[in-house]
């Protein structure tokens, strides 16, 4: 789980809020909001991560750099 946190924090190029929701034993929903809170956020990225052993997979090869909006 520490690797996941380091990965997510590394994505923030400005102050941001990260919410991770456990959907199942292996599946996590991740939302990254730019800004201090969801309310003051200017942008939000949302994607799913699947954990398998010590590896992480992003749903359907989704490229986080595409900036998919929430």
N, C-alpha and C positions, 0 to 999 in steps of 0.2 A: 504494500500500500504506500510506502514511502516513495517508491519509484514513481507511482502514479502522481503523487502530490508534487514531486520535483518536476515531472513532465508538464503538469498543468501550470505551475508557477512560472516555468520557463517560457510559456506562451504569452504571458502578460508583458506588454511593452509599456504599459502605464498602469497606475493603480487599478486594481480590479477585485471583484468578488467572485469566488468560485463556489458553486454548489454541486455536490456529488450525491446522487440518490442511488441507493442500492436497489436494483430492480429484481435481481435474483442472485444466486450464489456467484455467478460468473459475470453478470451484466450490470453495468453502471451507466446511469444517465448523467451527463456532465453539462452544466451551464456555466458559461463565463460571461460575467457582466463587466463592462468597462465602467469604472466609477466605484465609489465607496459602497453603494447599496444598489439593489435592484431598482429602486424608485428613481435614483438619480442617474441611472445608466443611460449612456448614449447608444450603446450597441450591445448585442448579446449573441454569443455563439452557443449552439446546442448540438450535441452529438452523443452517440453511445459508444462505450468501450467494452470489449469482451476480454476477460482475463482467462488465460489458459496456461497453467503452470506459472512460470516466471515471465511469460510473454503477454503483451497487450495487443489487441487488434481493434482497429477503429472500424465501425460498422460499414460494410460494403466498400471499403477502401476510401471512405470519405476523406478528402483533403481539407484539413482544418483551415488552411490558408484561403479557402474559398469564401470564408466569412458568411456561412449560412446563418441567417437571422432567426431568432426565436419566434 
